[in-house]
Amino acid sequence: MGQRLVTGVIAGAAFIGLLVAGGWYYTGLLVLLAVIGYWEYVRLNGQAWMRLDVLIGYVAVLLIVLPQLPFGWDKPSYATIVWLSMFIFLCGTVFSKNRIQLEHVSVLFLGVVYIGTGFHYMALTRDLEHGIFWSALTFACIWASDAGAYFVGKAIGRTKLWPAISPNKTIEGALGGLAIAVITGLIFSYFRSEWLGYGQAMLIGLTAAVAGQLGDLVQSAYKRFRDVKDSGRLLPGHGGVLDRTDSWLIVFPLVHLLGLLTQ
């Protein structure tokens, strides 16, 4: 527990510092986390990271996350990157004469979209007008949901939420996390009502709680299917990048797709 707390404080302080700094400091961190996350994903699926199709996956993740390319090169649109990635992966099955199988490239492509899109929207959020506020709001609602679900579940949790996937989660904890996430959103609205209405704040808190907990369950289900406890060992006491960002990867795209981060 002590190691987990120390790691959490140090990593959290560094993350918040780079979020506030913005620019390439924060973008660079997101790119690094995305690459490590994809490496963990590839390793979870038992693939060698030096395979050509896996390397193509790394390139696709980088292209999705990076806001701009070096040397003044024009960056392709998100749809173009995703479609070209799919096409190249499928071509790999042809040119390898099915040594690279469809199931293999399907998993790699899913990882590109899942990880690349999540970190892309994190970077996009920081680049919005008042980007620090919108990023802090979304992260705070996610973290409030996590903390609320944990402590409420510990205190009064009795009914298992989904024991086959995550045996420690309870319905009471999930509802407690949802309530605290909504309250967190309302606190942000109280201090910046000119940017964030109360109704919008409640919707962001609700989305962060529900989608965040689903994102966590998705990762739990995947790890259980692969028979591993953690996606990696980068953060002592916390696991890997995917263990820490599973909620982020779902929540940030969703709040954008729902149009919730607009004034």
Order of alpha helices (4+ residues) and beta strands (2+ residues): alpha-alpha-alpha-alpha-alpha-alpha-beta-beta-alpha-alpha-alpha
